[in-house]
Amino acid sequence: MTLIEAEHLGELERELGRAITPGLCRRNLVVEGLDLRSCFTSALRIGEALLEVSGECTPCSRMEENLGPGGFAAMAERGGLTARVLRGGLIRVGDAVRAEAGAHEH
């Protein structure tokens, strides 16, 4: 799974001067009001699902194609995180995202 902050989408829009969707950034989930970098050593509980943060989601070469000139550079510090699904479950729009240290289940 890939996650990006809603606030970063807004920053990208202002910087690049166009509408930016999570799909253009190739991200699965958008979270709001949570600094994803602060969750790097945590598990994330979203709805019924439990995710293990596995790393930064660095931009790929498709960002220039998807976002236009400067897209790759604009995503460099705003790429979000990658996560592995520890426990699947229903995630709904508006579900809270909670960082849980030591919640690594197998």
MODELLER restraints for C-alpha pairs under 7 A, 6 or more apart:
rsr = mdl.restraints
at = mdl.atoms
rsr.add(forms.Gaussian(group=physical.xy_distance, feature=features.Distance(at['CA:1:A'], at['CA:28:A']), mean=6.17, stdev=0.5))
rsr.add(forms.Gaussian(group=physical.xy_distance, feature=features.Distance(at['CA:1:A'], at['CA:82:A']), mean=5.64, stdev=0.5))
rsr.add(forms.Gaussian(group=physical.xy_distance, feature=features.Distance(at['CA:1:A'], at['CA:83:A']), mean=5.13, stdev=0.5))
rsr.add(forms.Gaussian(group=physical.xy_distance, feature=features.Distance(at['CA:1:A'], at['CA:84:A']), mean=6.26, stdev=0.5))
rsr.add(forms.Gaussian(group=physical.xy_distance, feature=features.Distance(at['CA:2:A'], at['CA:27:A']), mean=5.06, stdev=0.5))
rsr.add(forms.Gaussian(group=physical.xy_distance, feature=features.Distance(at['CA:2:A'], at['CA:28:A']), mean=5.16, stdev=0.5))
rsr.add(forms.Gaussian(group=physical.xy_distance, feature=features.Distance(at['CA:2:A'], at['CA:29:A']), mean=6.30, stdev=0.5))
rsr.add(forms.Gaussian(group=physical.xy_distance, feature=features.Distance(at['CA:2:A'], at['CA:57:A']), mean=6.96, stdev=0.5))
rsr.add(forms.Gaussian(group=physical.xy_distance, feature=features.Distance(at['CA:2:A'], at['CA:81:A']), mean=5.73, stdev=0.5))
rsr.add(forms.Gaussian(group=physical.xy_distance, feature=features.Distance(at['CA:2:A'], at['CA:82:A']), mean=4.50, stdev=0.5))
rsr.add(forms.Gaussian(group=physical.xy_distance, feature=features.Distance(at['CA:2:A'], at['CA:83:A']), mean=6.22, stdev=0.5))
rsr.add(forms.Gaussian(group=physical.xy_distance, feature=features.Distance(at['CA:3:A'], at['CA:27:A']), mean=5.79, stdev=0.5))
rsr.add(forms.Gaussian(group=physical.xy_distance, feature=features.Distance(at['CA:3:A'], at['CA:28:A']), mean=5.97, stdev=0.5))
rsr.add(forms.Gaussian(group=physical.xy_distance, feature=features.Distance(at['CA:3:A'], at['CA:29:A']), mean=4.72, stdev=0.5))
rsr.add(forms.Gaussian(group=physical.xy_distance, feature=features.Distance(at['CA:3:A'], at['CA:30:A']), mean=5.72, stdev=0.5))
rsr.add(forms.Gaussian(group=physical.xy_distance, feature=features.Distance(at['CA:3:A'], at['CA:80:A']), mean=5.44, stdev=0.5))
rsr.add(forms.Gaussian(group=physical.xy_distance, feature=features.Distance(at['CA:3:A'], at['CA:81:A']), mean=5.29, stdev=0.5))
rsr.add(forms.Gaussian(group=physical.xy_distance, feature=features.Distance(at['CA:3:A'], at['CA:82:A']), mean=6.39, stdev=0.5))
rsr.add(forms.Gaussian(group=physical.xy_distance, feature=features.Distance(at['CA:4:A'], at['CA:27:A']), mean=6.51, stdev=0.5))
rsr.add(forms.Gaussian(group=physical.xy_distance, feature=features.Distance(at['CA:4:A'], at['CA:29:A']), mean=6.43, stdev=0.5))
rsr.add(forms.Gaussian(group=physical.xy_distance, feature=features.Distance(at['CA:4:A'], at['CA:30:A']), mean=5.06, stdev=0.5))
rsr.add(forms.Gaussian(group=physical.xy_distance, feature=features.Distance(at['CA:4:A'], at['CA:31:A']), mean=6.30, stdev=0.5))
rsr.add(forms.Gaussian(group=physical.xy_distance, feature=features.Distance(at['CA:4:A'], at['CA:79:A']), mean=6.46, stdev=0.5))
rsr.add(forms.Gaussian(group=physical.xy_distance, feature=features.Distance(at['CA:4:A'], at['CA:80:A']), mean=4.37, stdev=0.5))
rsr.add(forms.Gaussian(group=physical.xy_distance, feature=features.Distance(at['CA:4:A'], at['CA:81:A']), mean=6.70, stdev=0.5))
rsr.add(forms.Gaussian(group=physical.xy_distance, feature=features.Distance(at['CA:5:A'], at['CA:30:A']), mean=5.58, stdev=0.5))
rsr.add(forms.Gaussian(group=physical.xy_distance, feature=features.Distance(at['CA:5:A'], at['CA:31:A']), mean=4.98, stdev=0.5))
rsr.add(forms.Gaussian(group=physical.xy_distance, feature=features.Distance(at['CA:5:A'], at['CA:32:A']), mean=5.75, stdev=0.5))
rsr.add(forms.Gaussian(group=physical.xy_distance, feature=features.Distance(at['CA:5:A'], at['CA:80:A']), mean=6.70, stdev=0.5))
rsr.add(forms.Gaussian(group=physical.xy_distance, feature=features.Distance(at['CA:6:A'], at['CA:30:A']), mean=5.71, stdev=0.5))
rsr.add(forms.Gaussian(group=physical.xy_distance, feature=features.Distance(at['CA:6:A'], at['CA:31:A']), mean=5.75, stdev=0.5))
rsr.add(forms.Gaussian(group=physical.xy_distance, feature=features.Distance(at['CA:6:A'], at['CA:32:A']), mean=5.14, stdev=0.5))
rsr.add(forms.Gaussian(group=physical.xy_distance, feature=features.Distance(at['CA:7:A'], at['CA:32:A']), mean=6.75, stdev=0.5))
rsr.add(forms.Gaussian(group=physical.xy_distance, feature=features.Distance(at['CA:8:A'], at['CA:78:A']), mean=6.01, stdev=0.5))
rsr.add(forms.Gaussian(group=physical.xy_distance, feature=features.Distance(at['CA:9:A'], at['CA:20:A']), mean=6.28, stdev=0.5))
rsr.add(forms.Gaussian(group=physical.xy_distance, feature=features.Distance(at['CA:12:A'], at['CA:20:A']), mean=6.95, stdev=0.5))
rsr.add(forms.Gaussian(group=physical.xy_distance, feature=features.Distance(at['CA:12:A'], at['CA:74:A']), mean=6.59, stdev=0.5))
rsr.add(forms.Gaussian(group=physical.xy_distance, feature=features.Distance(at['CA:13:A'], at['CA:19:A']), mean=5.48, stdev=0.5))
rsr.add(forms.Gaussian(group=physical.xy_distance, feature=features.Distance(at['CA:13:A'], at['CA:20:A']), mean=5.68, stdev=0.5))
rsr.add(forms.Gaussian(group=physical.xy_distance, feature=features.Distance(at['CA:22:A'], at['CA:28:A']), mean=6.95, stdev=0.5))
rsr.add(forms.Gaussian(group=physical.xy_distance, feature=features.Distance(at['CA:24:A'], at['CA:66:A']), mean=5.53, stdev=0.5))
rsr.add(forms.Gaussian(group=physical.xy_distance, feature=features.Distance(at['CA:24:A'], at['CA:67:A']), mean=6.69, stdev=0.5))
rsr.add(forms.Gaussian(group=physical.xy_distance, feature=features.Distance(at['CA:25:A'], at['CA:63:A']), mean=6.79, stdev=0.5))
rsr.add(forms.Gaussian(group=physical.xy_distance, feature=features.Distance(at['CA:36:A'], at['CA:80:A']), mean=6.61, stdev=0.5))
rsr.add(forms.Gaussian(group=physical.xy_distance, feature=features.Distance(at['CA:36:A'], at['CA:81:A']), mean=6.95, stdev=0.5))
rsr.add(forms.Gaussian(group=physical.xy_distance, feature=features.Distance(at['CA:39:A'], at['CA:99:A']), mean=6.15, stdev=0.5))
rsr.add(forms.Gaussian(group=physical.xy_distance, feature=features.Distance(at['CA:40:A'], at['CA:53:A']), mean=6.00, stdev=0.5))
rsr.add(forms.Gaussian(group=physical.xy_distance, feature=features.Distance(at['CA:41:A'], at['CA:53:A']), mean=6.73, stdev=0.5))
rsr.add(forms.Gaussian(group=physical.xy_distance, feature=features.Distance(at['CA:42:A'], at['CA:52:A']), mean=6.77, stdev=0.5))
rsr.add(forms.Gaussian(group=physical.xy_distance, feature=features.Distance(at['CA:42:A'], at['CA:53:A']), mean=6.25, stdev=0.5))
rsr.add(forms.Gaussian(group=physical.xy_distance, feature=features.Distance(at['CA:42:A'], at['CA:99:A']), mean=5.73, stdev=0.5))
rsr.add(forms.Gaussian(group=physical.xy_distance, feature=features.Distance(at['CA:42:A'], at['CA:100:A']), mean=5.48, stdev=0.5))
rsr.add(forms.Gaussian(group=physical.xy_distance, feature=features.Distance(at['CA:42:A'], at['CA:101:A']), mean=4.64, stdev=0.5))
rsr.add(forms.Gaussian(group=physical.xy_distance, feature=features.Distance(at['CA:42:A'], at['CA:102:A']), mean=6.83, stdev=0.5))
rsr.add(forms.Gaussian(group=physical.xy_distance, feature=features.Distance(at['CA:43:A'], at['CA:50:A']), mean=6.81, stdev=0.5))
rsr.add(forms.Gaussian(group=physical.xy_distance, feature=features.Distance(at['CA:43:A'], at['CA:51:A']), mean=5.50, stdev=0.5))
rsr.add(forms.Gaussian(group=physical.xy_distance, feature=features.Distance(at['CA:43:A'], at['CA:52:A']), mean=4.46, stdev=0.5))
rsr.add(forms.Gaussian(group=physical.xy_distance, feature=features.Distance(at['CA:43:A'], at['CA:53:A']), mean=5.82, stdev=0.5))
rsr.add(forms.Gaussian(group=physical.xy_distance, feature=features.Distance(at['CA:43:A'], at['CA:99:A']), mean=5.69, stdev=0.5))
rsr.add(forms.Gaussian(group=physical.xy_distance, feature=features.Distance(at['CA:43:A'], at['CA:100:A']), mean=5.11, stdev=0.5))
rsr.add(forms.Gaussian(group=physical.xy_distance, feature=features.Distance(at['CA:43:A'], at['CA:101:A']), mean=6.10, stdev=0.5))
rsr.add(forms.Gaussian(group=physical.xy_distance, feature=features.Distance(at['CA:43:A'], at['CA:103:A']), mean=5.76, stdev=0.5))
rsr.add(forms.Gaussian(group=physical.xy_distance, feature=features.Distance(at['CA:43:A'], at['CA:104:A']), mean=6.42, stdev=0.5))
rsr.add(forms.Gaussian(group=physical.xy_distance, feature=features.Distance(at['CA:44:A'], at['CA:50:A']), mean=5.71, stdev=0.5))
rsr.add(forms.Gaussian(group=physical.xy_distance, feature=features.Distance(at['CA:44:A'], at['CA:51:A']), mean=5.02, stdev=0.5))
rsr.add(forms.Gaussian(group=physical.xy_distance, feature=features.Distance(at['CA:44:A'], at['CA:52:A']), mean=6.35, stdev=0.5))
rsr.add(forms.Gaussian(group=physical.xy_distance, feature=features.Distance(at['CA:44:A'], at['CA:97:A']), mean=6.51, stdev=0.5))
rsr.add(forms.Gaussian(group=physical.xy_distance, feature=features.Distance(at['CA:44:A'], at['CA:98:A']), mean=5.52, stdev=0.5))
rsr.add(forms.Gaussian(group=physical.xy_distance, feature=features.Distance(at['CA:44:A'], at['CA:99:A']), mean=4.63, stdev=0.5))
rsr.add(forms.Gaussian(group=physical.xy_distance, feature=features.Distance(at['CA:44:A'], at['CA:100:A']), mean=5.98, stdev=0.5))
rsr.add(forms.Gaussian(group=physical.xy_distance, feature=features.Distance(at['CA:45:A'], at['CA:51:A']), mean=6.34, stdev=0.5))
rsr.add(forms.Gaussian(group=physical.xy_distance, feature=features.Distance(at['CA:45:A'], at['CA:97:A']), mean=5.76, stdev=0.5))
rsr.add(forms.Gaussian(group=physical.xy_distance, feature=features.Distance(at['CA:45:A'], at['CA:98:A']), mean=5.18, stdev=0.5))
rsr.add(forms.Gaussian(group=physical.xy_distance, feature=features.Distance(at['CA:45:A'], at['CA:99:A']), mean=6.49, stdev=0.5))
rsr.add(forms.Gaussian(group=physical.xy_distance, feature=features.Distance(at['CA:46:A'], at['CA:91:A']), mean=6.28, stdev=0.5))
rsr.add(forms.Gaussian(group=physical.xy_distance, feature=features.Distance(at['CA:46:A'], at['CA:95:A']), mean=6.24, stdev=0.5))
rsr.add(forms.Gaussian(group=physical.xy_distance, feature=features.Distance(at['CA:46:A'], at['CA:96:A']), mean=6.01, stdev=0.5))
rsr.add(forms.Gaussian(group=physical.xy_distance, feature=features.Distance(at['CA:46:A'], at['CA:97:A']), mean=4.79, stdev=0.5))
rsr.add(forms.Gaussian(group=physical.xy_distance, feature=features.Distance(at['CA:46:A'], at['CA:98:A']), mean=6.67, stdev=0.5))
rsr.add(forms.Gaussian(group=physical.xy_distance, feature=features.Distance(at['CA:47:A'], at['CA:90:A']), mean=6.15, stdev=0.5))
rsr.add(forms.Gaussian(group=physical.xy_distance, feature=features.Distance(at['CA:47:A'], at['CA:91:A']), mean=4.77, stdev=0.5))
rsr.add(forms.Gaussian(group=physical.xy_distance, feature=features.Distance(at['CA:47:A'], at['CA:92:A']), mean=6.65, stdev=0.5))
rsr.add(forms.Gaussian(group=physical.xy_distance, feature=features.Distance(at['CA:47:A'], at['CA:95:A']), mean=5.43, stdev=0.5))
rsr.add(forms.Gaussian(group=physical.xy_distance, feature=features.Distance(at['CA:47:A'], at['CA:96:A']), mean=6.73, stdev=0.5))
rsr.add(forms.Gaussian(group=physical.xy_distance, feature=features.Distance(at['CA:48:A'], at['CA:89:A']), mean=4.54, stdev=0.5))
rsr.add(forms.Gaussian(group=physical.xy_distance, feature=features.Distance(at['CA:48:A'], at['CA:90:A']), mean=5.31, stdev=0.5))
rsr.add(forms.Gaussian(group=physical.xy_distance, feature=features.Distance(at['CA:48:A'], at['CA:91:A']), mean=6.31, stdev=0.5))
rsr.add(forms.Gaussian(group=physical.xy_distance, feature=features.Distance(at['CA:49:A'], at['CA:87:A']), mean=5.40, stdev=0.5))
rsr.add(forms.Gaussian(group=physical.xy_distance, feature=features.Distance(at['CA:49:A'], at['CA:88:A']), mean=4.74, stdev=0.5))
rsr.add(forms.Gaussian(group=physical.xy_distance, feature=features.Distance(at['CA:49:A'], at['CA:89:A']), mean=4.44, stdev=0.5))
rsr.add(forms.Gaussian(group=physical.xy_distance, feature=features.Distance(at['CA:49:A'], at['CA:90:A']), mean=6.47, stdev=0.5))
rsr.add(forms.Gaussian(group=physical.xy_distance, feature=features.Distance(at['CA:49:A'], at['CA:91:A']), mean=6.75, stdev=0.5))
rsr.add(forms.Gaussian(group=physical.xy_distance, feature=features.Distance(at['CA:50:A'], at['CA:85:A']), mean=6.24, stdev=0.5))
rsr.add(forms.Gaussian(group=physical.xy_distance, feature=features.Distance(at['CA:50:A'], at['CA:86:A']), mean=5.44, stdev=0.5))
rsr.add(forms.Gaussian(group=physical.xy_distance, feature=features.Distance(at['CA:50:A'], at['CA:87:A']), mean=4.98, stdev=0.5))
rsr.add(forms.Gaussian(group=physical.xy_distance, feature=features.Distance(at['CA:50:A'], at['CA:88:A']), mean=6.62, stdev=0.5))
rsr.add(forms.Gaussian(group=physical.xy_distance, feature=features.Distance(at['CA:51:A'], at['CA:83:A']), mean=5.79, stdev=0.5))
rsr.add(forms.Gaussian(group=physical.xy_distance, feature=features.Distance(at['CA:51:A'], at['CA:84:A']), mean=5.50, stdev=0.5))
rsr.add(forms.Gaussian(group=physical.xy_distance, feature=features.Distance(at['CA:51:A'], at['CA:85:A']), mean=4.57, stdev=0.5))
rsr.add(forms.Gaussian(group=physical.xy_distance, feature=features.Distance(at['CA:51:A'], at['CA:86:A']), mean=5.32, stdev=0.5))
rsr.add(forms.Gaussian(group=physical.xy_distance, feature=features.Distance(at['CA:51:A'], at['CA:87:A']), mean=6.94, stdev=0.5))
rsr.add(forms.Gaussian(group=physical.xy_distance, feature=features.Distance(at['CA:52:A'], at['CA:83:A']), mean=5.23, stdev=0.5))
rsr.add(forms.Gaussian(group=physical.xy_distance, feature=features.Distance(at['CA:52:A'], at['CA:84:A']), mean=5.10, stdev=0.5))
rsr.add(forms.Gaussian(group=physical.xy_distance, feature=features.Distance(at['CA:52:A'], at['CA:85:A']), mean=6.34, stdev=0.5))
rsr.add(forms.Gaussian(group=physical.xy_distance, feature=features.Distance(at['CA:52:A'], at['CA:86:A']), mean=6.32, stdev=0.5))
rsr.add(forms.Gaussian(group=physical.xy_distance, feature=features.Distance(at['CA:52:A'], at['CA:104:A']), mean=6.69, stdev=0.5))
rsr.add(forms.Gaussian(group=physical.xy_distance, feature=features.Distance(at['CA:53:A'], at['CA:81:A']), mean=6.92, stdev=0.5))
rsr.add(forms.Gaussian(group=physical.xy_distance, feature=features.Distance(at['CA:53:A'], at['CA:82:A']), mean=6.07, stdev=0.5))
rsr.add(forms.Gaussian(group=physical.xy_distance, feature=features.Distance(at['CA:53:A'], at['CA:83:A']), mean=4.23, stdev=0.5))
rsr.add(forms.Gaussian(group=physical.xy_distance, feature=features.Distance(at['CA:53:A'], at['CA:84:A']), mean=6.46, stdev=0.5))
rsr.add(forms.Gaussian(group=physical.xy_distance, feature=features.Distance(at['CA:54:A'], at['CA:82:A']), mean=5.53, stdev=0.5))
rsr.add(forms.Gaussian(group=physical.xy_distance, feature=features.Distance(at['CA:54:A'], at['CA:83:A']), mean=4.88, stdev=0.5))
rsr.add(forms.Gaussian(group=physical.xy_distance, feature=features.Distance(at['CA:54:A'], at['CA:84:A']), mean=6.39, stdev=0.5))
rsr.add(forms.Gaussian(group=physical.xy_distance, feature=features.Distance(at['CA:55:A'], at['CA:81:A']), mean=5.71, stdev=0.5))
rsr.add(forms.Gaussian(group=physical.xy_distance, feature=features.Distance(at['CA:55:A'], at['CA:82:A']), mean=5.29, stdev=0.5))
rsr.add(forms.Gaussian(group=physical.xy_distance, feature=features.Distance(at['CA:55:A'], at['CA:83:A']), mean=6.98, stdev=0.5))
rsr.add(forms.Gaussian(group=physical.xy_distance, feature=features.Distance(at['CA:56:A'], at['CA:80:A']), mean=6.07, stdev=0.5))
rsr.add(forms.Gaussian(group=physical.xy_distance, feature=features.Distance(at['CA:56:A'], at['CA:81:A']), mean=4.40, stdev=0.5))
rsr.add(forms.Gaussian(group=physical.xy_distance, feature=features.Distance(at['CA:56:A'], at['CA:82:A']), mean=5.85, stdev=0.5))
rsr.add(forms.Gaussian(group=physical.xy_distance, feature=features.Distance(at['CA:57:A'], at['CA:79:A']), mean=5.16, stdev=0.5))
rsr.add(forms.Gaussian(group=physical.xy_distance, feature=features.Distance(at['CA:57:A'], at['CA:80:A']), mean=5.25, stdev=0.5))
rsr.add(forms.Gaussian(group=physical.xy_distance, feature=features.Distance(at['CA:57:A'], at['CA:81:A']), mean=4.61, stdev=0.5))
rsr.add(forms.Gaussian(group=physical.xy_distance, feature=features.Distance(at['CA:57:A'], at['CA:82:A']), mean=5.36, stdev=0.5))
rsr.add(forms.Gaussian(group=physical.xy_distance, feature=features.Distance(at['CA:58:A'], at['CA:76:A']), mean=6.56, stdev=0.5))
rsr.add(forms.Gaussian(group=physical.xy_distance, feature=features.Distance(at['CA:58:A'], at['CA:79:A']), mean=5.31, stdev=0.5))
rsr.add(forms.Gaussian(group=physical.xy_distance, feature=features.Distance(at['CA:59:A'], at['CA:72:A']), mean=6.20, stdev=0.5))
rsr.add(forms.Gaussian(group=physical.xy_distance, feature=features.Distance(at['CA:59:A'], at['CA:75:A']), mean=5.94, stdev=0.5))
rsr.add(forms.Gaussian(group=physical.xy_distance, feature=features.Distance(at['CA:59:A'], at['CA:76:A']), mean=6.19, stdev=0.5))
rsr.add(forms.Gaussian(group=physical.xy_distance, feature=features.Distance(at['CA:59:A'], at['CA:79:A']), mean=5.91, stdev=0.5))
rsr.add(forms.Gaussian(group=physical.xy_distance, feature=features.Distance(at['CA:61:A'], at['CA:72:A']), mean=6.71, stdev=0.5))
rsr.add(forms.Gaussian(group=physical.xy_distance, feature=features.Distance(at['CA:63:A'], at['CA:71:A']), mean=5.12, stdev=0.5))
rsr.add(forms.Gaussian(group=physical.xy_distance, feature=features.Distance(at['CA:63:A'], at['CA:72:A']), mean=4.94, stdev=0.5))
rsr.add(forms.Gaussian(group=physical.xy_distance, feature=features.Distance(at['CA:64:A'], at['CA:70:A']), mean=6.38, stdev=0.5))
rsr.add(forms.Gaussian(group=physical.xy_distance, feature=features.Distance(at['CA:64:A'], at['CA:71:A']), mean=4.78, stdev=0.5))
rsr.add(forms.Gaussian(group=physical.xy_distance, feature=features.Distance(at['CA:64:A'], at['CA:72:A']), mean=5.45, stdev=0.5))
rsr.add(forms.Gaussian(group=physical.xy_distance, feature=features.Distance(at['CA:86:A'], at['CA:105:A']), mean=6.22, stdev=0.5))
rsr.add(forms.Gaussian(group=physical.xy_distance, feature=features.Distance(at['CA:86:A'], at['CA:106:A']), mean=6.38, stdev=0.5))
